[in-house]
Amino acid sequence: MRLFPLVCVAAFALSSLPAMAATAPRISITSLSELDVPDRPFSESANANAEVDAAFARARKSGKEVMIDLGGNWCADCRIMSGLMELPELHTFLAAHYEMATVDVGRFDKNLQIPARFGITTKLEGVPAFLIATPDGKLVNVGHVSAIEDARHMSPQALADWLAQWTK
């Protein structure tokens, strides 16, 4: 029977996806050129440890996962993701599923203790990088932290779908 190898490949592919991910909302824009991109979405003076600790405290109460957005104001892809996450439909979706924290990593020389909390002690592969964690601090998206560092070449819907795949 020739279907057996195909079934095995499909089962393997599905097993690498997060279980029971929510469907991303339909994004109202079709091109990133329609997006209002913020200039400085990452606070360079924020206390990253306090921001992340507060997100985890909220998550323990709400039962939501934590999404930590690592990036820098110099990074066009980081600013694009910030603008996309502020679209009303995506903002509402993310708020329903995650407790959020935004962390400025400078030019990979600031706040690196945050990814180190999750065992990421080598240089980040790129930004934007997202750490998705359970309320007790277990990293959910192991191996996929910097998977969208080329956001400017993806569609708005593809970016929303990527973010949604980690929801529970």
C-alpha positions as a LaTeX table, in Angstrom:
\begin{tabular}{lrrr}
\hline
Residue & $x$ (\AA) & $y$ (\AA) & $z$ (\AA) \\
\hline
Met1 & 0.00 & 0.00 & 0.00 \\
Arg2 & 1.52 & 3.31 & $-1.08$ \\
Leu3 & $-0.41$ & 5.47 & 1.38 \\
Phe4 & 1.58 & 4.25 & 4.37 \\
Pro5 & 4.68 & 6.43 & 3.71 \\
Leu6 & 2.47 & 9.45 & 3.05 \\
Val7 & 0.55 & 8.86 & 6.28 \\
Cys8 & 3.83 & 8.58 & 8.20 \\
Val9 & 5.13 & 11.84 & 6.73 \\
Ala10 & 1.86 & 13.62 & 7.54 \\
Ala11 & 1.86 & 12.28 & 11.10 \\
Phe12 & 5.46 & 13.41 & 11.61 \\
Ala13 & 4.70 & 16.88 & 10.25 \\
Leu14 & 1.68 & 17.27 & 12.51 \\
Ser15 & 3.59 & 16.02 & 15.54 \\
Ser16 & 6.03 & 18.94 & 15.22 \\
Leu17 & 3.22 & 21.49 & 15.54 \\
Pro18 & 2.03 & 22.75 & 18.90 \\
Ala19 & $-1.05$ & 20.92 & 20.15 \\
Met20 & $-4.43$ & 22.64 & 19.76 \\
Ala21 & $-3.20$ & 26.03 & 18.55 \\
Ala22 & $-5.89$ & 28.67 & 18.14 \\
Thr23 & $-6.65$ & 29.97 & 14.68 \\
Ala24 & $-5.23$ & 33.43 & 14.04 \\
Pro25 & $-7.71$ & 36.20 & 13.34 \\
Arg26 & $-8.15$ & 37.41 & 9.77 \\
Ile27 & $-5.80$ & 40.36 & 9.37 \\
Ser28 & $-7.40$ & 43.49 & 7.91 \\
Ile29 & $-4.44$ & 44.41 & 5.70 \\
Thr30 & $-2.98$ & 42.36 & 2.88 \\
Ser31 & 0.39 & 44.08 & 2.57 \\
Leu32 & 2.87 & 45.35 & 5.12 \\
Ser33 & 2.99 & 48.60 & 3.14 \\
Glu34 & $-0.47$ & 49.32 & 4.63 \\
Leu35 & 0.89 & 49.01 & 8.17 \\
Asp36 & 1.52 & 51.92 & 10.53 \\
Val37 & 5.04 & 51.04 & 11.71 \\
Pro38 & 6.10 & 52.61 & 15.03 \\
Asp39 & 9.49 & 54.30 & 15.27 \\
Arg40 & 10.46 & 53.28 & 18.81 \\
Pro41 & 8.31 & 50.44 & 20.18 \\
Phe42 & 11.03 & 49.17 & 22.53 \\
Ser43 & 11.63 & 51.17 & 25.69 \\
Glu44 & 15.38 & 51.51 & 26.05 \\
Ser45 & 15.07 & 52.53 & 29.71 \\
Ala46 & 12.55 & 49.92 & 30.89 \\
Asn47 & 13.50 & 47.44 & 33.59 \\
Ala48 & 13.32 & 44.24 & 31.53 \\
Asn49 & 13.51 & 41.96 & 34.57 \\
Ala50 & 10.56 & 43.73 & 36.19 \\
Glu51 & 8.54 & 43.68 & 32.95 \\
Val52 & 9.07 & 39.95 & 32.46 \\
Asp53 & 8.47 & 39.14 & 36.13 \\
Ala54 & 5.20 & 41.09 & 36.00 \\
Ala55 & 4.09 & 39.19 & 32.87 \\
Phe56 & 4.76 & 35.87 & 34.63 \\
Ala57 & 2.89 & 37.03 & 37.75 \\
Arg58 & $-0.11$ & 37.94 & 35.58 \\
Ala59 & 0.16 & 34.59 & 33.76 \\
Arg60 & 0.09 & 32.61 & 36.99 \\
Lys61 & $-3.20$ & 34.35 & 37.85 \\
Ser62 & $-4.76$ & 34.24 & 34.38 \\
Gly63 & $-3.47$ & 30.85 & 33.21 \\
Lys64 & $-2.33$ & 32.40 & 29.92 \\
Glu65 & 1.07 & 31.79 & 28.38 \\
Val66 & 3.70 & 34.54 & 28.37 \\
Met67 & 4.94 & 36.11 & 25.14 \\
Ile68 & 8.21 & 38.01 & 25.40 \\
Asp69 & 8.98 & 40.13 & 22.35 \\
Leu70 & 12.75 & 40.62 & 22.07 \\
Gly71 & 13.89 & 43.31 & 19.67 \\
Gly72 & 15.42 & 46.71 & 19.08 \\
Asn73 & 14.32 & 50.03 & 17.69 \\
Trp74 & 17.01 & 49.86 & 14.98 \\
Cys75 & 15.42 & 46.68 & 13.57 \\
Ala76 & 12.87 & 47.22 & 10.78 \\
Asp77 & 11.45 & 43.71 & 11.22 \\
Cys78 & 10.98 & 44.33 & 14.97 \\
Arg79 & 9.11 & 47.56 & 14.30 \\
Ile80 & 6.97 & 45.83 & 11.67 \\
Met81 & 6.01 & 43.11 & 14.17 \\
Ser82 & 5.19 & 45.75 & 16.79 \\
Gly83 & 2.92 & 47.57 & 14.35 \\
Leu84 & 1.25 & 44.34 & 13.26 \\
Met85 & 0.61 & 43.30 & 16.87 \\
Glu86 & $-1.15$ & 46.65 & 17.42 \\
Leu87 & $-3.73$ & 46.00 & 14.70 \\
Pro88 & $-7.00$ & 45.74 & 16.66 \\
Glu89 & $-7.84$ & 42.20 & 15.54 \\
Leu90 & $-4.38$ & 40.82 & 16.38 \\
His91 & $-3.99$ & 42.87 & 19.56 \\
Thr92 & $-7.30$ & 41.48 & 20.88 \\
Phe93 & $-6.29$ & 37.93 & 19.94 \\
Leu94 & $-2.87$ & 38.20 & 21.60 \\
Ala95 & $-4.33$ & 39.77 & 24.74 \\
Ala96 & $-6.80$ & 36.87 & 25.00 \\
His97 & $-4.03$ & 34.26 & 24.85 \\
Tyr98 & $-0.87$ & 35.83 & 26.27 \\
Glu99 & 0.52 & 38.01 & 28.99 \\
Met100 & 2.91 & 40.22 & 27.03 \\
Ala101 & 6.33 & 41.71 & 27.77 \\
Thr102 & 8.47 & 43.73 & 25.37 \\
Val103 & 12.23 & 43.71 & 25.90 \\
Asp104 & 14.83 & 45.89 & 24.20 \\
Val105 & 17.93 & 43.81 & 23.48 \\
Gly106 & 19.77 & 46.74 & 21.92 \\
Arg107 & 22.17 & 45.48 & 19.31 \\
Phe108 & 22.35 & 42.11 & 21.06 \\
Asp109 & 24.12 & 43.76 & 24.00 \\
Lys110 & 21.29 & 44.48 & 26.47 \\
Asn111 & 18.94 & 42.42 & 28.61 \\
Leu112 & 20.37 & 39.12 & 27.44 \\
Gln113 & 19.63 & 37.74 & 30.90 \\
Ile114 & 16.02 & 37.37 & 29.71 \\
Pro115 & 16.68 & 34.72 & 27.02 \\
Ala116 & 19.27 & 33.21 & 29.38 \\
Arg117 & 16.41 & 32.42 & 31.79 \\
Phe118 & 15.30 & 29.89 & 29.18 \\
Gly119 & 18.74 & 28.44 & 28.47 \\
Ile120 & 19.49 & 30.69 & 25.49 \\
Thr121 & 22.99 & 31.82 & 26.34 \\
Thr122 & 24.44 & 32.08 & 22.85 \\
Lys123 & 23.82 & 35.10 & 20.65 \\
Leu124 & 20.26 & 35.31 & 19.40 \\
Glu125 & 20.01 & 34.22 & 15.77 \\
Gly126 & 18.17 & 37.42 & 14.95 \\
Val127 & 15.37 & 39.69 & 15.99 \\
Pro128 & 12.50 & 39.93 & 16.31 \\
Ala129 & 12.65 & 36.95 & 18.61 \\
Phe130 & 9.73 & 35.68 & 20.64 \\
Leu131 & 9.90 & 33.62 & 23.79 \\
Ile132 & 6.64 & 31.83 & 24.45 \\
Ala133 & 6.49 & 30.28 & 27.91 \\
Thr134 & 4.05 & 28.60 & 30.25 \\
Pro135 & 3.15 & 30.46 & 33.45 \\
Asp136 & 5.70 & 28.32 & 35.32 \\
Gly137 & 8.50 & 29.38 & 32.94 \\
Lys138 & 8.83 & 26.45 & 30.52 \\
Leu139 & 9.75 & 27.59 & 27.01 \\
Val140 & 7.08 & 26.44 & 24.54 \\
Asn141 & 8.67 & 27.44 & 21.22 \\
Val142 & 12.06 & 25.77 & 21.66 \\
Gly143 & 14.02 & 26.00 & 18.41 \\
His144 & 11.68 & 28.62 & 16.94 \\
Val145 & 12.57 & 31.73 & 18.93 \\
Ser146 & 14.00 & 33.73 & 16.00 \\
Ala147 & 12.00 & 32.10 & 13.22 \\
Ile148 & 10.60 & 35.38 & 11.87 \\
Glu149 & 13.64 & 37.63 & 11.82 \\
Asp150 & 12.78 & 38.29 & 8.16 \\
Ala151 & 9.25 & 39.56 & 8.88 \\
Arg152 & 9.35 & 42.21 & 6.16 \\
His153 & 9.24 & 39.48 & 3.51 \\
Met154 & 6.19 & 37.71 & 4.95 \\
Ser155 & 2.54 & 38.58 & 4.56 \\
Pro156 & 0.64 & 40.10 & 7.48 \\
Gln157 & $-1.53$ & 36.97 & 7.68 \\
Ala158 & 1.49 & 34.64 & 7.68 \\
Leu159 & 2.99 & 36.60 & 10.57 \\
Ala160 & $-0.28$ & 36.43 & 12.52 \\
Asp161 & $-0.50$ & 32.69 & 11.81 \\
Trp162 & 3.06 & 32.23 & 13.11 \\
Leu163 & 2.20 & 34.02 & 16.34 \\
Ala164 & $-1.04$ & 32.04 & 16.73 \\
Gln165 & 0.60 & 28.63 & 16.36 \\
Trp166 & 1.92 & 28.79 & 19.92 \\
Thr167 & $-1.43$ & 29.47 & 21.58 \\
Lys168 & $-3.07$ & 26.80 & 23.64 \\
\hline
\end{tabular}
